[in-house]
Amino acid sequence: MTRGIQFEGRPVWAEISLSAITHNLHLVRRKIGKKRRILAVVKANAYGLGAVEVSKHLSRLGVEAFGVTCSSEGIELREAGICQPILLLTGFWSGEEKRILHHNLTPTIARLDQLRLLERAAAKSRARKSPKKFRFHLKIDSGMNRLGISPGQIGAFIREYAACPHLELAGTFTHFASADDLRSTQNEQQENIFADVLSQLREAGVSPGIVHMANSGAICARESTWSDMVRPGAVLYGYHQSFEPPEVAASVKRDMRLKPCLSFRARIISLREVAAGQPVGYSAKFVADHSSRIAVIAAGYADGIVRQRSNRGCVIVRGRLVPLVGTISMDLSMVDVTDVPGVALGDVVTIYGQDGKTAIHADQIAHQIGTVTSDLLCALGRRVPRFYIS
């Protein structure tokens, strides 16, 4: 555990290990080979870890592109000095075109009507500035039924694109719905649908540009999907998907030994003795069944200890796992430290991370409470200071 971090204010903080991110990136590169590009997914503030600092680190390591959700996330990276292509993964909303062009962001076309919007903006921009065509990526809905041009619309897309002289198709991609389920036939179906769309484009004389479809799960377990570029998200930060069947999960983890990058910690701000039969916290959801020592820590659901962990799971105090007790409140949580010798006010509590030989990570907690790791990472509160450890 990093004990050297000192700062003023409420004692809750996150440590993000840049060396762990470096390690995980190297594993991805080793897995896919040197010829393929990497688009690092840093949307949602790099899964809550801090998009600017994480992207700067990945940029120094030679990542070729970045993926964000929207123009505001892309602009934040541009203003921080990120020069690589930045793809807006979920497209854009009417009225954003001017600033997308101004900041040289790469939009996704996920609906046919977006082509004309982008063409008009690119034509105006080109008249004033560069003679270069403005580049975009095309998203294909291969079966997730969320965003993207459907396979039946490809003919219409080709016709619309032919009428857009100021635009250039720089990439074509799709997204898997079940990449972590090796028993599902949906993945092969999506691959086949996507391959057919690419064939239609090429037969019409339209280059699809950079082809990409592999997310974190597909990078780990579906070599056939790697194409020209891959899009690692959670694996960059040290977390595997919940692969099915279980033996596949075990094999993947042996093959790619990721290092979780997040340690989330707080300090004990109160200690009290609670007699048997006494309740703790909102709605008396926990009642001590014996004389207990209860610690209050300076972190609640507004900081990232999600409410689903009320009376559920553990944290680490002085190298020991201790149970969370009572209802998680907005700013505070309680833990039973009865069995921790020498526990004292100010002791560090590890919510995620390692203390001595004991570790508990976000992916383990996600599995326990029936959610995904990214849900817990993104829950890390804005008021929690992040410290980046080399």
C-alpha positions in Angstrom: 0.0 0.0 0.0 1.2 3.5 -0.8 1.5 5.3 2.5 3.4 8.4 1.3 0.3 10.3 -0.1 -0.4 13.4 2.0 -3.0 16.0 1.3 -5.3 18.3 3.1 -9.1 17.7 3.4 -11.5 14.8 3.7 -9.5 11.6 4.0 -10.7 9.6 0.9 -8.6 9.2 -2.2 -7.8 7.0 -5.2 -4.4 5.8 -6.4 -4.0 5.0 -10.1 -1.0 3.0 -11.0 0.4 4.1 -14.3 2.9 1.3 -14.2 0.0 -1.2 -14.1 -1.6 0.5 -17.1 1.8 0.3 -18.9 2.0 -3.4 -18.1 -1.6 -4.1 -19.4 -0.9 -2.1 -22.6 2.2 -4.2 -23.2 0.1 -7.4 -22.8 -2.4 -6.2 -25.3 0.4 -5.4 -27.8 2.0 -8.7 -27.3 -1.4 -10.4 -27.8 -2.4 -8.7 -31.1 1.0 -8.2 -32.7 2.9 -5.0 -33.7 1.1 -4.4 -37.0 -2.3 -3.7 -35.5 -3.3 -0.3 -34.1 -4.7 0.3 -30.6 -7.5 2.7 -29.9 -7.6 3.2 -26.2 -11.1 3.7 -24.8 -11.0 6.6 -22.4 -14.7 7.5 -22.4 -16.5 8.4 -19.1 -13.3 10.0 -17.7 -11.3 6.9 -18.5 -13.8 4.7 -16.6 -13.6 7.2 -13.7 -9.8 7.1 -13.5 -9.1 10.5 -15.0 -9.1 10.8 -18.8 -6.5 13.5 -19.2 -3.8 11.9 -17.1 -4.5 8.4 -18.3 -4.5 9.6 -22.0 -1.3 11.6 -21.6 0.4 8.4 -20.2 -1.0 6.2 -23.0 0.0 8.8 -25.6 3.6 8.7 -24.3 3.5 5.0 -24.7 2.6 5.2 -28.4 -1.1 4.5 -28.5 -2.4 5.3 -32.0 -5.9 6.6 -31.2 -8.4 7.3 -28.4 -12.1 6.6 -28.1 -14.5 8.8 -26.2 -18.3 9.1 -26.0 -18.9 12.7 -27.1 -17.4 15.9 -28.4 -17.0 17.4 -24.9 -14.9 14.5 -23.9 -12.8 14.8 -27.1 -12.3 18.5 -26.6 -11.1 18.0 -23.1 -8.3 15.7 -24.5 -7.4 18.1 -27.3 -7.1 21.0 -24.8 -4.8 18.8 -22.7 -2.5 18.4 -25.7 -3.6 15.0 -27.0 -2.7 15.0 -30.8 -3.7 11.5 -31.9 -7.1 10.8 -33.6 -10.0 10.9 -31.2 -13.0 8.9 -32.2 -16.5 9.9 -31.0 -17.8 6.4 -30.5 -21.5 7.2 -30.1 -21.7 9.7 -32.9 -22.8 13.3 -32.6 -25.9 15.4 -32.2 -27.1 18.0 -34.7 -25.4 21.3 -34.1 -22.1 19.8 -32.9 -20.5 19.6 -36.4 -18.7 22.9 -36.3 -16.8 22.3 -33.0 -16.1 18.7 -34.1 -14.3 20.0 -37.2 -12.7 22.8 -35.3 -11.1 20.4 -32.8 -10.3 17.8 -35.4 -12.3 15.1 -33.7 -13.4 12.0 -35.7 -17.1 11.6 -35.6 -19.0 8.3 -36.0 -21.8 8.1 -38.5 -24.5 6.0 -36.9 -27.5 7.3 -38.9 -27.8 8.2 -42.6 -29.0 11.7 -41.9 -25.8 12.5 -40.1 -23.9 12.3 -43.4 -25.6 15.4 -44.9 -25.1 17.3 -41.6 -21.4 16.5 -41.6 -21.0 17.2 -45.4 -22.5 20.7 -45.0 -20.2 21.6 -42.1 -17.2 20.1 -43.9 -18.0 22.1 -47.1 -18.1 25.4 -45.1 -14.9 24.6 -43.2 -13.0 23.5 -46.4 -14.0 26.8 -48.1 -12.3 28.7 -45.3 -9.4 26.4 -44.4 -7.9 23.1 -45.5 -8.5 21.5 -48.9 -8.4 18.1 -47.2 -11.5 15.9 -46.9 -12.9 15.5 -43.4 -12.6 12.0 -42.0 -15.3 10.0 -40.2 -15.9 6.4 -39.1 -19.0 4.3 -40.0 -20.7 2.2 -37.3 -22.5 -0.9 -38.5 -25.2 -2.5 -36.4 -24.3 -6.1 -36.8 -26.9 -7.4 -34.3 -26.7 -5.5 -31.0 -29.6 -3.3 -32.1 -28.4 -0.2 -30.4 -26.5 2.2 -32.6 -25.3 2.0 -36.2 -26.3 1.7 -39.8 -28.2 -1.6 -40.4 -26.9 -4.0 -43.1 -30.0 -3.2 -45.2 -29.1 0.5 -45.3 -25.6 0.0 -46.9 -26.8 0.6 -50.4 -28.4 3.9 -49.2 -25.2 4.8 -47.4 -23.1 4.2 -50.5 -25.4 6.5 -52.5 -25.4 9.2 -49.8 -21.6 9.0 -49.4 -21.1 9.5 -53.2 -22.9 12.8 -52.8 -20.5 14.0 -50.1 -17.3 15.2 -51.8 -15.9 16.8 -48.6 -16.0 13.6 -46.5 -13.7 10.6 -46.3 -14.6 7.2 -44.8 -11.6 6.6 -42.6 -12.8 3.6 -40.7 -15.7 1.1 -40.3 -16.5 -0.7 -37.1 -19.1 -2.7 -35.2 -19.6 -3.6 -31.5 -20.1 -7.1 -30.0 -23.0 -7.8 -27.7 -21.6 -11.0 -26.2 -17.8 -11.0 -26.7 -17.2 -12.6 -23.2 -19.6 -15.5 -23.8 -17.8 -18.2 -25.7 -20.9 -20.4 -25.8 -23.0 -17.8 -27.7 -23.4 -18.1 -31.5 -24.2 -14.4 -31.6 -20.6 -13.4 -32.0 -20.1 -15.5 -35.1 -23.3 -14.1 -36.5 -22.1 -10.6 -35.9 -18.8 -11.3 -37.5 -20.5 -12.7 -40.6 -22.9 -9.8 -40.9 -20.0 -7.3 -40.6 -17.9 -9.2 -43.1 -20.8 -9.1 -45.6 -21.2 -5.3 -45.1 -17.4 -4.8 -45.7 -17.7 -6.8 -48.9 -20.6 -4.7 -50.1 -18.6 -1.5 -49.5 -15.6 -2.8 -51.4 -17.6 -4.2 -54.3 -19.1 -0.7 -54.7 -15.6 0.8 -54.8 -15.7 2.2 -51.3 -12.8 1.6 -49.1 -13.9 0.9 -45.5 -10.7 2.4 -44.1 -9.5 1.1 -40.8 -11.6 -1.9 -39.8 -12.1 -2.5 -36.1 -14.5 -4.5 -33.9 -12.6 -6.1 -31.0 -13.4 -4.8 -27.6 -11.7 -6.0 -24.4 -13.4 -9.4 -24.4 -12.7 -10.0 -28.0 -9.0 -9.0 -27.7 -8.6 -11.6 -25.0 -10.4 -14.5 -26.6 -11.4 -13.9 -30.3 -8.4 -13.6 -32.6 -10.6 -13.6 -35.7 -11.9 -10.2 -34.7 -8.7 -8.2 -34.3 -8.7 -6.7 -37.9 -6.7 -3.5 -38.4 -7.3 -2.0 -34.9 -8.6 -3.1 -31.5 -10.4 -1.1 -28.8 -9.2 -2.0 -25.3 -11.1 -0.5 -22.4 -11.3 -2.4 -19.1 -8.3 -4.6 -19.9 -6.1 -1.5 -20.1 -7.0 -0.7 -16.5 -6.4 -4.3 -15.4 -9.8 -5.9 -15.3 -11.0 -9.0 -17.3 -14.6 -9.6 -18.4 -16.6 -12.3 -16.7 -16.0 -14.9 -19.4 -18.3 -17.9 -19.9 -17.8 -20.8 -19.5 -15.7 -20.5 -16.3 -12.9 -22.6 -17.7 -12.4 -20.0 -20.4 -12.1 -17.3 -17.8 -9.4 -19.2 -16.0 -7.5 -19.8 -19.3 -7.7 -16.1 -20.3 -6.5 -14.9 -17.0 -3.5 -17.2 -17.1 -2.7 -16.0 -20.6 -3.1 -12.3 -19.8 -2.1 -11.6 -16.2 -3.5 -8.1 -15.9 -2.6 -5.7 -13.0 -5.5 -3.7 -11.6 -4.6 -0.1 -11.6 -7.0 1.3 -9.0 -6.6 1.5 -5.3 -9.4 3.3 -3.5 -8.8 4.2 0.1 -10.2 6.2 3.0 -9.4 6.7 6.7 -11.3 5.8 9.9 -12.8 9.0 11.3 -14.7 7.5 14.2 -14.6 4.4 16.4 -17.3 3.3 18.8 -18.4 0.4 20.9 -21.8 -1.0 20.0 -23.6 -3.3 22.4 -25.3 -6.5 21.4 -28.8 -5.8 20.0 -27.9 -2.2 19.0 -28.6 -1.1 15.4 -26.1 0.7 13.1 -26.9 3.1 10.3 -30.0 4.0 8.4 -33.2 1.9 8.9 -31.4 -0.4 11.3 -30.4 -2.8 8.5 -27.6 -4.1 10.7 -28.0 -5.1 14.3 -25.0 -6.2 16.3 -25.3 -9.8 17.6 -22.5 -9.3 20.0 -20.5 -6.5 21.5 -18.7 -4.9 18.5 -16.3 -2.2 17.6 -17.6 -0.2 14.6 -15.5 2.1 12.5 -16.8 4.9 10.4 -14.9 5.7 7.2 -15.0 8.9 5.2 -16.5 7.4 2.0 -20.0 6.7 0.9 -22.0 6.1 -2.3 -21.2 9.7 -3.5 -17.5 8.6 -3.4 -17.8 5.2 -5.1 -18.9 2.7 -2.4 -22.1 1.7 -4.2 -25.2 1.3 -2.1 -25.6 -2.3 -3.2 -22.7 -3.1 -0.9 -24.7 -2.3 2.2 -24.2 -5.2 4.7 -22.3 -7.0 1.9 -18.7 -7.7 1.2 -15.5 -6.5 2.9 -12.8 -3.9 3.0 -9.2 -4.2 4.3 -8.0 -2.7 7.6 -4.4 -3.4 8.8 -4.1 -6.2 6.3 -7.3 -8.0 7.4 -10.6 -8.3 5.6 -13.4 -6.8 7.6 -17.1 -6.6 6.8 -19.1 -3.6 5.7 -22.1 -3.2 8.0 -25.2 -1.2 7.8 -26.6 0.9 4.9 -24.0 2.7 2.8 -24.9 6.4 3.1 -23.9 9.3 0.8 -20.8 10.3 2.7 -20.0 7.5 5.2 -19.8 3.8 5.6 -19.3 1.6 8.6 -17.1 -1.5 9.1 -16.9 -4.0 11.9 -13.3 -3.9 13.2 -13.9 -5.9 16.3 -11.3 -8.5 15.3 -8.6 -6.1 14.2 -5.9 -5.7 17.0 -4.7 -2.2 17.6 -7.2 -0.5 15.2 -7.1 3.3 15.7 -8.6 6.5 14.5 -6.9 7.5 11.2 -6.1 4.0 10.1 -6.2 3.5 6.3 -9.1 1.4 4.9 -8.6 -0.1 1.5 -11.9 -0.3 -0.4 -10.2 -1.6 -3.6 -6.6 -2.5 -3.8 -3.9 -4.2 -1.8 -2.7 -3.8 1.8 0.1 -6.1 2.7 -0.6 -9.6 1.4 -4.4 -9.0 1.3 -6.1 -7.7 -1.8 -9.6 -7.0 -3.0 -10.3 -5.6 -6.5 -13.2 -3.9 -8.2 -13.8 -6.9 -10.5 -14.2 -9.2 -7.5 -16.7 -6.8 -6.0 -18.6 -6.5 -9.3 -19.0 -10.3 -9.4 -20.2 -10.4 -5.8 -23.0 -7.8 -6.3 -24.0 -8.8 -9.9 -22.7 -5.9 -11.9 -19.8 -5.2 -14.3 -16.4 -3.8 -13.2 -16.8 -0.6 -15.3 -20.0 0.2 -13.3 -17.9 0.4 -10.1 -15.0 2.2 -11.7 -17.3 4.9 -13.1 -18.9 5.3 -9.7 -15.7 6.8 -8.3 -16.9 10.3 -7.2 -15.7 13.6 -8.7 -14.8 14.8 -5.2 -12.4 11.9 -4.7 -8.8 13.2 -5.5 -6.9 11.0 -7.9 -3.1 10.4 -7.4 -1.1 8.9 -10.3 1.6 6.6 -9.2 4.5 5.7 -11.5 
